[in-house]
Amino acid sequence: MSTSEEKTKEVSANADSDSGGAIILFFIIGFVASLIAGWIIFPKLLYCQKKQPIDFNHVLHMEEVDDGCESCHFFREDGTYAGVPKLEQCVGCHEEAVGEDPEEVKFVNEYVAKEREVPWLIYSKQPDCVFFSHAAHVKTAGMDCVTCHGPIGESTSLKVYEENWITGYSRDIWGQNMSGLKEHAWDRMKMDDCAECHVKNNVKQTSVQTKKGACFVCHK
């Protein structure tokens, strides 16, 4: 083989090597860019941030009540759950501003005085097709509020509400981690999390009426 032919093959081999390296580099750059777009940029575009109409200090209120969470988030006589307190529950203590906190003054002036319900943004609101019985979980199963809602009773201020532009639901349902991984029981509120807890606690997921699958126990 002549010297010129050897040089030609060597140049061709180097070109193929450079081409392969460029493809690998392009793949790595594309992969990293996809991760950044999917894990950082996309969530920022998918969710908008909203502030609650009034800030709320759970610690301060917990110090003033006797029954903990159920002092404000109680069960009615028929067993149904009252959920977020209505204005009438607050008026007894807040007919006039207690102290000089700007949020307290705003609450009294804008809502109590005008008899307007506070349009609270519900972090844990599930889709309309989902039925969740607080009585079954709290009264029957003996679960505490922290299991699903976290240590919210220890908060002195409400966190920012993140709303999905597409579904209109809170990010607390999906969870902060885009991968779906969680560290605590209250990090997400998806069906998989409910099922996981039911399996862990050996809950018999059957319908009382049909004795079959439990789809219609939670989905109406």
N, C-alpha and C positions, 0 to 999 in steps of 0.2 A: 504494500500500500504506500502510495506516495505521501510525502510530507504535507502537501496541500490538502489531500483527502482527509488526513488525520486532523488537521486544523479545522476543516469544515465540520467534521463529526463532533469535535470538541466544542465548537461554537454552538452547534445545534443542541448538544446535551446541556450546555449552560443555559441556553434559551428556554429549554423545557423545564429546567430546574427553577429558573426565575419565574416562569409562568405558573408553575405549581405553587411556589411560595406566595405569589401575588393572589392566587385563588384562596389559599388558606388565610392570608391576611385580610382579604375582602370578607371572607366568611366570619372571621373573628370580630371585625369592625361591625358588620351587620348584626351579629348576635348581640354584641354589647349595646348597640343602638336600639335593638328591639327590646332588650331588658329595661333600658332607661325609659323608653316610650311607654312600655306596658306597665311598669311598676312605679314610675314617678310622674310622668307627664299625663298619662291617661286618667289616673285617679283624680288629679287636679282638675281635669276637664269634665270628668263624669260627675263630680260632686260640687255643689255650691255651698258656701258657708253662710249660716244665718244665726243671729243672736236671739236668744229668748226675749220676749217683750219685757220681762222683769227678771232681774237676777234674784236668786234664792239661796239663802244660807241654811242648809240642812242642819248643820251642827248647832246653830243658834236655836232652831226650832226643836230639835231633839232634846235640848236641855230644859225646855219648857213643858214638854208633854209627858204623860205617864205610860202610855201604851206603845211607845216606839213608833214604828212606821204606820201601824194601824190606827194611830190617833188621827191621822189625816187621810190615809189610804185604807179605808175600812170596808168591811163587808156589810151589806144591807141585811135586813131581817130575813129576806127571802133567799139569802145565800149568794146573791150576785155581788160582784165587786164594783165598788164605786169609782175606782181609778183615780185620775187626777182630781184634786179637790176643786169644788165649785166655789164661787164667790161667797155664797152664804156660809160656808164653813170658815172662811177667813174673817168675815165681818165682825164676829164676836170679839176678836182680839185687835182688829185693825180698823175699827170704825173711825179712829183718828190716827194720825201718824205716830208711831212709836219710835221716838228718837228722831235724829236728824239725817239718817241715811238717805241719800238721794233716791235710791231704788224704793225705799219705803214710802217716801213722799210721793214719788211717781205712781206707785201702786194705789195709794189712797186717793190722789187727785184724779188720775186717769180712769180708774176702774171702780173703786169703792164708791166714790162720790157720784159717779155717773151710772152706777149699777150695771157695768159692763163686765162680761166674763173675760178673763184673761185668755187670749188665744195661744195657749201653750203649744210648743212644738214637741210632739211625743217621740222620744228616742226609740221606744220599743214597739211602736205601732206596726202590727202585722198586716198583710194583705187582707182584703175584705172576705176572702174565701176561707180564712183560717179562724177557727174557733179555739180559744184558749180559756180554760177554766182555772181561775186563781184559787177557787174553793177546793178543787180536786187536788191541787198541788200544795197549797198552804195548809188548809184545814185537814184534809185526809192524809196526804203524804208527809205532812210536817216539815215541808221545805221552808227555808228562810228566804227573805228578799234578796240577800247577797248572792245566792246561788245563780240567779239570772240577771240581776241588775248591778251586781258589784257593790263595793262599799260606798254607795252614794250617800248614805247617812253621815259619812265623815267629811263630806264636801262643804266648803264654805262659799262656793260659787258654782254656777252652772256652766258646764262646758259648752263650746260652740256646737251648734246643731249642723250636721252635714247632710244635705239632701241630694239624693240621686236625681239628676235632671230628667232621666227617662222614666223611672218608676214612681218618683215622688216620695220614696221611703227613706228612712234614716240609714246612715252608713253603719249604725250599730247593729242592724240586722245582718248585713254581710260580714262586718268586722273590719278593723283597720288594716289587717294584713291581706294583701291582694291574693296571696297564695292560699288563703283559707286556713292557715295554721293558727292555732290559738294556744295561749299559755294558761288562761283561766276559763272557768265555766261560763263567765259572763262576757267573754270577748266577742261572741257571735250569738245570733238568735235564729239560725237556719234550721230547717227540718232535720238535717243530719245531726245537729246538736241535740235536738229533742229525742231522736231515735237512739242516739248514743247513751243518753242518760237513762232512757227507758230500759235498754238492754242491760246496762250496768246495775240497775235496781230491780231487774227481773219483773218489769211491769208487763202484765198480760194485755197486749194491744189488740183486743177484740171488741167488737161492737156488742153492747148488751142486747140489742134487738136481733141481730143476725148471727151472733156467735162466730162471725167470720172476720176477715181482714179489717184493720182499724182505720182505713182511709177516711170513712165518714164519721169517725169519732172527732177528728180534728178539722176536717174539711167539709164545710156545709154547702 
